[in-house]
Amino acid sequence: MIISEPKSLEQILASIEGENKVFLIGCTECATVCQVGGEPQVLEWKKTLEENGHEVTGHLIAEPGCHLLELKRQLRARQAEVDAADGFLIFSCGTGAQVAAQALAGKSVHPATNTVFLGSVQRFGQFAEFCSACGDCILDITKGICPVTRCAKGLLNGPCGGTSEDGKCEVDPETDCAWKLIYDQLSAEGALDRVKKMMEARDVRRKPGRRVLARGGTK
């Protein structure tokens, strides 16, 4: 289970500044259980955003938010609402936000939650790690590609000196350099200004060790 908490209203409004029309995406799985991205929470955020001057063109509770092909299919069913939006707020984990960025390539996608820690889902299968649950999501700056997880060194301010000529990581030559991917995405959209500001070192106090997040009920 991926545990997330909502970003503050101030953070969310700042992230969508200049984007008057927004589309909201939640998730039927972890985000619903955590009460950050289920139907009730997304509808409450819809009301709050409208009270703050934004138009919500539509919303979707993805089934689930981390399945790329399924999310694309569900978004196509709401194509008019998607096309009308200036930006997209993702009320799911960091992986869901990155999958949404893939499904909505070229669109302005913003995480509306912070992924804080991971629970255990005991199901055999093949998985790819996209999110380290750092508790301080910057995917709107890095265009849906997490440097904390996808850069072998977790670098926040551009690539190291070991990237190969074909854009591969020096730690694992089979892996694309995360910062090369980020640069290519931002360059294609003329948005390199996003990464010109120096990012501060991550606040490691956000991950102090084992934590319990209580949302009602008994232990």
Secondary structure, DSSP 4 states (H G I P E B T S, - for coil): -EEEEEPPHHHHHHHTTT--EEEEEEESSHHHHTTSSSHHHHHHHHHHHHHTT-EEEEEEEESSTT-HHHHHHHHHTTHHHHHH-SEEEE-S-HHHHHHHHHHTTTS-EEE-EEEEEE------S---------SS--TTTTTT--HHHHSTT--SSS--TT--TTSB-SS-TTSB-HHHHHHHHHHHTT-GGGGTSPPPPP-GGG--SS-----SS--
